[in-house]
Amino acid sequence: MFNEKVIIEQGEKYDSFYLYDEKIVLENIKNLKENFFNINFLYSMKANHHPEILKTIFKEKIGADAASSNEVLNAYENKLNKEEIFYSAPGKSDKDIEIAFNKCIFIADSINEIKKLNTVCKKKNKKIKIGVRINPNFTFYSSDGVPSKFGVDEEIFFEKFDEIKSLENIKITGIHVHSSSQELKTEILKNYYENMFILTKKIQDKLKIKLEFINLGSGIGIPFSLEDKIFDVKQLGKELNSLCNKFKKDLEGTNIYVETGRYLCGNSGVYVTKVMDTKISRGKKIIILKNTFNGFIRPSLVEFVKSYSENPKMNEPLFTKKDAFQYIVLTEEKETEIVDLYGNLCTSTDVIGKNLNLPKIKIGDLIIVTNAGCYASVLSPKKFSSQIPPIEIYVKKDNTIIY
Ligand SMILES: *Cc1c(COP(=O)(O)O)cnc(C)c1O
């Protein structure tokens, strides 16, 4: 599945590089389109926002699942209409909303965010349609819900709906659920889709609204290890089609979206790295390659996780020890409570602490993370999902500030 001739040619010029193959991306798109009927697709841009990958995908009438305001902007600049760009991410800032305004359909991630969007629209004297990300009362693997950093719990959505409905500058016209990634069994996704349609019916019947769109999220996996089977897209397409027929009455006039990041581009790329040196050390052959951890971090993480256990070994400089960082809340608040600290990236791995006992935290509080002077900024994947990145500020001894 890789273009050996081009790799050898480029290898003469470069010691390490990514190579993406458009033919494979197009094949993947064709596979999806041929097997799903009346389904719209969204590309999850955070999987790979290389300009050519985006061009190829968007030219095929696939919309954007944007995980940051910069991704919204990027999709918009790629000539997608605002109706084709869905901005779903937790923790959108005022600046994010300002950047994305009028360029996308916002998917609110919490009750606070629904209200925040309403306030912004009020100021602008605009009325917009929005979607809401729901944390449903089911997962891929269970008929019970779980606590999540993403979305509004289904129960809370029903409970608060009257209050939300009274907000004058927004109208909820769609829902979004993205539960898990990298599933290889069609059966699991089929059950999940069925649960999604039941949820849709429940929302429409109970709340007396018509959903103009439901975004089913992603889940379609790709083979990573050699034992992984190729996902049966044809089978899933059939299952989804028959579910659409079964729920036809409820889905009349509703656009259905399926998201995918990895399925479109995962197998289209290879990372190529050249051997820089070899040596024998105490009988063991050592190979030195160009740009691995800093060029393509995930293979290094495999070795990292393998050595992880209840008593993890040091893996400097990525992992020092379990209690290497402290979190200090800048607040007058004396009362404490148990919380989880997550980041705003669209991945559950963006979490820095669970079950921490901290002073009660409110929106706008500052949280200080210690030990950030070494192996901190330089080790962090700031390109991931095109977030507005943190800046680095230097205070000189005379207190002048250097940006
Ligand atoms: C990251 C993300 C995806 C992409 O998932 P894949 O498993 O790569 O297809 C889809 N939807 C949302 C909301 C995401 O955050």
The ligand as an SDF file (V2000), in Angstrom:
LIG
                    3D

 15 15  0  0  0  0  0  0  0  0999 V2000
  -11.6100   13.0100   16.9440 C   0  0  0  0  0  0  0  0  0  0  0  0
  -13.0350   12.9590   16.5680 C   0  0  0  0  0  0  0  0  0  0  0  0
  -13.4590   12.1520   15.5100 C   0  0  0  0  0  0  0  0  0  0  0  0
  -12.4930   11.3220   14.6850 C   0  0  0  0  0  0  0  0  0  0  0  0
  -12.4960   10.0430   15.0300 O   0  0  0  0  0  0  0  0  0  0  0  0
  -11.8540    8.9230   14.1130 P   0  0  0  0  0  0  0  0  0  0  0  0
  -11.8580    7.7650   15.0300 O   0  0  0  0  0  0  0  0  0  0  0  0
  -10.4850    9.3370   13.6980 O   0  0  0  0  0  0  0  0  0  0  0  0
  -12.7480    8.7390   12.9420 O   0  0  0  0  0  0  0  0  0  0  0  0
  -14.7930   12.1710   15.1690 C   0  0  0  0  0  0  0  0  0  0  0  0
  -15.6790   12.9480   15.8420 N   0  0  0  0  0  0  0  0  0  0  0  0
  -15.3010   13.7350   16.8590 C   0  0  0  0  0  0  0  0  0  0  0  0
  -16.3090   14.5810   17.5310 C   0  0  0  0  0  0  0  0  0  0  0  0
  -13.9700   13.7660   17.2570 C   0  0  0  0  0  0  0  0  0  0  0  0
  -13.6080   14.5540   18.2660 O   0  0  0  0  0  0  0  0  0  0  0  0
  1  2  1  0
  2  3  1  0
  2 14  2  0
  3  4  1  0
  3 10  2  0
  4  5  1  0
  5  6  1  0
  6  7  2  0
  6  8  1  0
  6  9  1  0
 10 11  1  0
 11 12  2  0
 12 13  1  0
 12 14  1  0
 14 15  1  0
M  END
$$$$
